[in-house]
Amino acid sequence: MTAAAPLLSVADLEVHYRLPGHRDEVHAVDGVTFDILPREIFGLIGESGCGKSSVARAVMRLAPIAAGTVALGGIGLETLRGRGLRRHRRRVQMVFQDPHESLDPRLTVRRAVREPLELVGGDTAAGREARVRELVDRVGLDESHLDRKPHELSGGQKQRVNIARALALSPELLVCDEAVSALDVSVRAGIINLLLALQQELGISVLFISHDIGVVAHVADRIGVMYLGKLVEVAAAESLTRQPRHPYTEALLAAEPQARPSTDRVVRAPLIKGDAPSAARPPSGCRFRTRCRYAVEMCAQVEPELRPVADGGMVACHLADTLELTGRRD
């Protein structure tokens, strides 16, 4: 059986930013490679500042691609201009982190969802109105919300509007950049379940970005773990959480809150301490070595390559074949 061709292919991607008042450049993304298959949810996790949002912005053509390629359906996005770029923007849409800042405070829900349909054109006013009502209903809102403005909505309702607007042009890929992290815990589950239901119903692919490994493990088919601009591990979600191959993944899993009474929790010392080094001056060799409890001399001298391992995943660690790391706690 022939494997499906990737919908999105990211190869050796680099995104650089110039520091204000300095000659130094921050390599926010430094040689990242991964694919997303049709109908797949690919999770991308890591601490704040690791570069995961810069990957999302590069996929959306909102950040300059310094090197490497991003291809959607075999078409290199870095080469698109004008009409070709506009066609691409219909195929990939984004749900941003802050649901309030993503909405124009002057626009009602009806106008916010209708706006992308008007920009594209090709339908009647009645057709656009019907599409708006369909989308609002699909994300769990009703007609009473159509003429409300953002200040009249809760955080969860605003994010539902943003999801409806992102789906207006029937994209093939939905990029969710911390789409639930700004929401109250009480409404996160509803938004996550909505995204999962829509992904199954519409058959779209999703790039789901978060710093919460528990959320990503629940949502994603495969997970990529980023540290300081690089991917350090990629694997199926179940495999990665059950048996991590990289010490950083182990540390993220160990830091996940335990869903059990405080009297029954196992108190463990943190597996990593301190903050990540500056992306403008990363450590030599393995970038995680300064916080890794397993690091040896070779880790400071040779940068590990992302390589295949026996379980079908990929890992960038010199010691991956010898370490026995701890997986997710029940």
Buried (B, 14 or more C-beta within 10 A) or exposed (E): EEEEEBBBBBBEBBBBBEEEEEEEEBBBBBBBBBBBBBBBBBBBBBBEBBBBBBBBBBBBBEBEBBBBBBBBBEEEBBEBEEEEEEEBBBBBBBBBBBBBEBBEEEBBBBBBBBBBBEEBEEEEEEEBBEBBBEBBEBBBBEEEBBEBBBEEBEBBBBBBBBBBBBBBBEBBBBBBBBBBBBBEEEBBEBBBEBBBEBBEEBEBBBBBBBBBBBBBBBBBBBBBBBBBBBBBBBBBBBBBBBBBBBBBBBBBBBBBEEEEEEEEEEEEEEBBEEEBBEBEEBBEBBBBBBBBEBBEEEBBEEBBEBEEBEBEBBBBBBBBEEBEBEBBBE
